[in-house]
Amino acid sequence: ALWASVGHARAVSPAAHSVDVSVCRRRAAGAAAASAMGGKAKPTKHTSAELAKKAADALTNKGGGLAGAKDRAGGLAGHSKYKCPVCLQAAPDPKSMQMHFESKHPKEEFNIDRCSDTHAAAGGVTTSGVAVRGGIRKHHN
């Protein structure tokens, strides 16, 4: 056997050596588990994934029933700000409206002042945050 040829003063059987290795592995695994859970007096820290989920839940507009669905759709005005005077196609910004005009109405002259501003018509506010979890405080007054 290899262990006998090395020239140790005391011969150790391979079976005894494998037991020692398994004991060491169990001790190392137990120490790793204890350090992951924290000690008795040490509070555990929050992971970055937990903190990111908490922030996303507080700021993401989701749920809220029928009012939440209307709110996510952009309220009365919708998310697009401008409306084409020719075909009433919506566009979120002046550049998109200009691209729409150049492709769909090439004979028309583009003027952003002719396009209606749906956000201004709705009072300047498109969403109310009905379905945002952190928007309305439900607990602790």
N, C-alpha and C positions, 0 to 999 in steps of 0.2 A: 504494500500500500504506500501511497505517497507520503502519508504522515510518518511512516516508519523510516523512510529513506532520507528525510530531512535531517535527522540526527538529533532529535529532541532527547533530553535526558529522561523525560517521562513520556511514555506513549499515551496518546489520547485517542480514543476510538472515534471514528467519524460520526457515529450515532450520538455520542455525548456532545460533540461539537455542534451538531444541528440543533440540539435542544437549547444550547446556550444562545445560538443565533436567534431562535424564535422567541426566547425570553427577552432578548435585547430589543427585538422588533416590537413586541407588545408594549414594553416600557416606553419606547420612543413614540408609539402611536398614542398611548395614554397621555404622555406629556404634551403632545401636539393638540389633542382634544381639549385638555384642560386649559391650555393657553388660548385656544379659540373661544372658549366659553367665558373666560375671565375668572378671576378669583372671587372669593366671597365678598371682599370689600371693594372690588373694582367694578364700576358700572361698565357695561359693554357699550362700545361706540356704534353709531349708525354707519352703515356702508354708504358709499356714494350713490349706489343704485337706489337704496331706500330713500335717500334725500331727494334724488331726482324725481322719483315717482311721487313723492309727497308734493313737490313743487308743481309737477305736471297736473296732478289731481286738483290742486288748488287753483290753477290758472287756466286749465283747458275747459272749453265750453262744450259740455256733453250732458246728455240726460235732460231732465226738466220737463218731460211730457210734451204736450202740444205747444205750450209757450216756449219751451226749449228748442223744439224743432223749428219754429218760426224765427227764433233768435239766431240759431245757427245758420239759417238761410239768409241772414242779413237784415232781418226786421222788415219794415215796410219798403225800404229802398233797395234792399239787396246789397251784395258786396260791390257790385260794379257801380262806379260813380257817374259815368257818362252814358247817354243814350243817343243813338244816331237819329237825326231828324228825318232821314229818308226811309229807313227800314226798321227803326226802333231797336236795332241791335245794341246790346249793352257792352261797354268796355270799361275796364278798371282805371285806365289812365289816358292822358292825351296822346301819348305815343302809340298805344294800341288802337285808339280811335283813328289816328292818322293812317296807320297801316290798313285798318278796315276800309277807310274811304278810298285809299289807293287801289285796293284789290277789288272791292265790290262796286264802287261808284267812281270809275276813272274819269267820267265826263263832268262830274260835279267838282266844284272848287271847295277844298277843305277849309273850314273855319271853326275853331274850337268853341267860339262864342255861340254858334248856331246849335251846338249839342246841348241838350238839357242836362243839368246837374241834379241827379236824383237824390243825392245826399242833402243838398241844400233844401230841396223840396220837402224832404222828410223831417226837417228841423235840425239837420246837422248831426243827428245821432242815428246810427244804423242798428246797433245791438244794445240790449240793456243788461246783459250778463245774467239772465234768469237761471241758466243751467250751470253756471260756474260754481263749483263746490265751495270755494272760499269767498264767493261774492256776497252771499247773504249769510249773516251769522245766525245759526239756528240754536246754538247752545251758549250758555254762559252769558246771557243778555247781550 
